[in-house]
Amino acid sequence: MARRSPKAKQPVHKGRVTPKGGEHNTKVGRYKTPEESGRVTAAIPNEVRHSPPWWGKVSLTLLVGGLLVMLGNWMTLWPGSYTPWYLLVGLGVSGAGFGMLTRYH
């Protein structure tokens, strides 16, 4: 059986390993607030942030229209019977409506 060599003792450091922090240590994660560094973009006022009146109507029409195209394809109402192109068109139209709704204010 092989004999183990005794482990060499490593020196034990007593006390602080990292230097003591100063004033900046009170802010966790940042040394300056965004306002102090000048990197804050002013918020857009609510009076300016609104969509045109037709935006919601068009986006909902696109969502429902895409759903109807996909349902018509499933029920084979469209010419050319059951093809994946109608499904892609329906997904595209519904996706456009959903994309518009993400910008609605």
C-alpha positions in Angstrom: 0.0 0.0 0.0 1.3 3.4 -0.9 2.1 5.8 1.9 0.4 9.2 1.8 2.6 12.2 2.2 1.4 14.6 4.9 -0.2 17.8 3.4 1.9 20.9 3.7 0.2 23.4 5.9 -0.8 26.6 4.0 -0.4 29.8 5.8 -3.6 31.1 7.4 -4.5 34.7 6.7 -6.0 36.5 9.5 -8.1 39.6 9.0 -9.6 41.3 6.0 -8.8 39.9 2.6 -10.3 42.7 0.5 -9.6 46.4 1.2 -12.1 48.2 3.3 -14.6 50.2 1.1 -15.3 53.8 1.4 -18.4 55.9 0.5 -19.2 54.0 -2.7 -19.7 50.8 -0.8 -23.1 51.9 0.4 -24.7 51.7 -3.1 -25.1 48.0 -4.1 -24.4 47.3 -7.7 -23.6 50.8 -8.9 -21.2 53.5 -7.9 -23.4 56.3 -9.2 -27.2 56.5 -9.7 -28.3 56.9 -13.3 -29.3 60.5 -12.5 -25.9 61.3 -11.2 -24.2 59.9 -14.3 -26.6 61.7 -16.7 -27.7 58.6 -18.5 -31.4 58.9 -17.9 -33.8 59.5 -20.8 -36.7 61.6 -19.9 -40.1 59.8 -19.9 -42.5 60.6 -22.7 -45.6 62.4 -21.2 -48.9 60.5 -21.3 -50.5 63.2 -23.4 -48.1 62.5 -26.2 -48.2 58.7 -25.9 -51.3 57.7 -27.6 -52.2 55.7 -30.8 -54.4 57.0 -33.6 -58.1 56.0 -33.3 -57.9 53.5 -36.2 -54.9 51.6 -34.7 -56.9 49.2 -32.4 -59.6 48.5 -35.0 -57.1 47.6 -37.7 -55.0 45.4 -35.4 -58.1 43.5 -34.1 -59.3 43.1 -37.7 -56.0 41.6 -38.7 -56.0 39.2 -35.8 -59.5 38.0 -36.5 -58.9 38.0 -40.3 -55.8 35.8 -39.9 -57.8 33.4 -37.6 -60.6 33.2 -40.2 -58.1 32.4 -43.0 -56.6 29.6 -40.9 -60.1 28.3 -40.0 -61.2 28.4 -43.7 -58.1 26.5 -44.6 -58.9 23.9 -42.0 -62.5 23.5 -43.2 -61.3 23.5 -46.9 -63.4 26.6 -47.8 -60.6 28.2 -50.0 -59.8 27.1 -53.5 -56.9 24.7 -53.8 -58.2 22.6 -50.9 -55.9 22.2 -47.9 -52.5 23.8 -48.5 -49.9 25.1 -46.0 -49.8 28.5 -47.8 -53.2 29.6 -46.4 -51.9 28.7 -43.0 -48.8 30.8 -43.5 -50.8 33.7 -44.8 -53.2 33.4 -41.8 -50.2 33.3 -39.4 -48.6 36.3 -41.1 -51.8 38.4 -40.9 -52.4 37.4 -37.3 -48.8 38.1 -36.5 -49.1 41.6 -38.0 -52.2 42.3 -35.9 -50.4 41.1 -32.8 -47.4 43.2 -33.6 -49.6 46.2 -33.9 -51.3 45.5 -30.6 -47.9 45.5 -28.9 -47.5 49.1 -30.0 -51.0 50.2 -28.9 -51.3 52.9 -26.3 
